[in-house]
C-alpha cells in the first residue's frame, strides 16, 4: 500500500509537459503566444490548479473540465483514477484557457483565423 501511495504522489507531480505533445498542441501554443504578443487578454475560464486538486476526487477533475465521459470512467476506476486524472485535468484546463484566448483574439481581428 505504501508503494502504491508513493507511486500516486510521484505521478501527480508531473505536469502536462510529461505527456508527449502532438503537432496540434504545438500549433495551439504558437497561436496562443501570438495572441498574447499582439495584446489580447489572457482568458482564465478554468483554473488548472483547481482542476488538479479536484482530480483527487473520483472524476472531479474531468467533470470540472467538461470531460463527462472520462469523469464517469474515473468514477468507475477510483481509487486509481487520480493517477491520470490529476495531470490530464490540469492540461485540459490550460487548453481551454488557450483556446478561449485565441478565439476572442480572432473575433477582435487582432490575429487572423486559420
C-alpha positions as CSV (number, residue, x, y, z in Angstrom):
1,X,0.0,0.0,0.0
2,X,2.9,2.4,0.8
3,X,4.4,1.7,-2.6
4,X,1.1,2.5,-4.4
5,X,0.7,5.7,-2.4
6,X,4.2,6.8,-3.3
7,X,3.6,6.0,-6.9
8,X,0.4,8.1,-7.0
9,X,2.2,11.0,-5.4
10,X,5.1,10.8,-7.8
11,X,2.8,10.6,-10.9
12,X,0.7,13.5,-9.7
13,X,3.8,15.7,-9.5
14,X,4.2,15.6,-13.3
15,X,2.8,18.5,-15.2
16,X,1.4,18.5,-18.7
17,X,4.9,18.5,-20.3
18,X,5.4,15.0,-19.1
19,X,3.0,13.9,-21.7
20,X,4.1,13.8,-25.4
21,X,3.0,16.9,-27.3
22,X,1.1,16.5,-30.5
23,X,1.6,18.7,-33.5
24,X,-1.8,20.2,-32.8
25,X,-0.7,21.1,-29.2
26,X,2.4,22.8,-30.6
27,X,0.3,24.8,-33.1
28,X,-2.1,25.9,-30.4
29,X,0.7,27.1,-28.2
30,X,2.2,29.1,-31.0
31,X,-1.2,30.7,-31.7
32,X,-1.7,31.4,-28.0
33,X,1.7,33.1,-27.8
34,X,0.9,35.1,-30.9
35,X,-2.4,36.3,-29.3
36,X,-0.7,37.4,-26.2
37,X,2.0,39.2,-28.2
38,X,-0.5,41.3,-30.0
39,X,-2.1,42.4,-26.8
40,X,-5.0,40.1,-26.3
41,X,-6.2,39.4,-22.8
42,X,-5.3,36.0,-21.4
43,X,-8.6,34.2,-20.7
44,X,-8.9,32.2,-17.4
45,X,-12.1,30.2,-17.8
46,X,-10.7,27.2,-15.8
47,X,-8.1,27.2,-13.1
48,X,-5.5,24.5,-13.7
49,X,-4.7,24.2,-10.0
50,X,-8.3,23.7,-9.2
51,X,-8.6,21.0,-11.9
52,X,-5.6,19.2,-10.4
53,X,-6.9,19.3,-6.9
54,X,-10.3,18.1,-8.0
55,X,-8.6,15.3,-9.8
56,X,-8.0,13.7,-6.4
57,X,-11.8,13.2,-6.1
58,X,-13.5,10.5,-8.1
59,X,-13.9,12.1,-11.6
60,X,-13.7,15.6,-10.1
61,X,-11.0,17.0,-12.5
62,X,-12.7,15.5,-15.5
63,X,-16.1,16.8,-14.6
64,X,-14.6,20.3,-13.9
65,X,-13.1,20.5,-17.3
66,X,-16.2,19.2,-19.1
67,X,-14.9,15.7,-19.9
68,X,-18.0,13.9,-18.8
69,X,-17.2,10.5,-20.3
70,X,-13.8,10.4,-18.8
71,X,-15.3,11.5,-15.5
72,X,-17.7,8.6,-15.5
73,X,-14.7,6.2,-16.3
74,X,-12.8,7.9,-13.4
75,X,-15.7,7.2,-11.0
76,X,-15.7,3.5,-12.0
77,X,-11.9,3.2,-11.7
78,X,-11.4,5.1,-8.5
79,X,-9.1,4.9,-6.4
80,X,-6.6,4.5,-9.3
81,X,-8.1,7.4,-11.4
82,X,-6.2,10.2,-9.7
83,X,-3.0,8.8,-11.3
84,X,-4.2,10.1,-14.7
85,X,-7.0,12.4,-13.8
86,X,-4.8,15.0,-12.0
87,X,-2.3,15.7,-14.8
88,X,-4.9,15.4,-17.6
89,X,-7.4,17.8,-15.8
90,X,-4.7,20.4,-15.4
91,X,-3.6,20.1,-19.0
92,X,-7.3,20.3,-20.2
93,X,-7.9,23.4,-18.1
94,X,-4.8,25.1,-19.7
95,X,-6.1,24.0,-23.2
96,X,-9.5,25.6,-22.5
97,X,-7.9,28.8,-21.5
98,X,-5.6,28.9,-24.5
99,X,-8.5,28.1,-26.9
100,X,-10.7,30.9,-25.4
101,X,-7.8,33.4,-25.6
102,X,-7.2,32.5,-29.3
103,X,-10.9,32.7,-30.2
104,X,-11.5,36.0,-28.6
105,X,-8.4,37.4,-30.2
106,X,-9.5,36.2,-33.6
107,X,-13.0,37.7,-33.1
108,X,-11.4,41.1,-32.2
109,X,-9.5,40.9,-35.5
110,X,-6.0,41.2,-33.9
111,X,-5.0,37.8,-35.3
112,X,-6.1,36.0,-38.5
113,X,-8.3,32.9,-38.3
114,X,-6.6,29.7,-39.5
